């Protein structure tokens, strides 16, 4: 049976892993901001662009999946610091792969993918936004599985 110190230690570890996850999510956000036109904050929150929101949601969900896989695969048995560092590295590798997939899909599809996913028409997002959001999630599942 766990005592109070064990509970507080586990809660502290969970908080630290959450902060690492948040840092990786922020990196993912900035990476997406680099490959889409305009400032993502403006496009989603001020302009209320549904396509951008779909892609961003898919990416954030994907990063969460990668972070979950990274935590499960972390080298935590070698200590908390090593576990946090491995989670950070694995998570950033996932963000890099997801951003690369976005760029490659943009190269092999007609038009500029970054601009296309932001083309709301009649208050409806471009279908490419749904495809790209799903690509983020699919890539994330693959990365998380590879980490196990």
Buried (B, 14 or more C-beta within 10 A) or exposed (E): EEEEEEEEEEEEBEEBBEEBBEBBBEBBBEBBBEBBEBEBEEBBEEBEBBBBBBBBBBBBBBBBBBBBBBBEBBBBEEEBEEBBBBBBBBBBBBBBBBBEBBEEBBEEEEEBBBBBBBBBEEEEBBEBBBBBBBBBBBBBBBBBEBBE
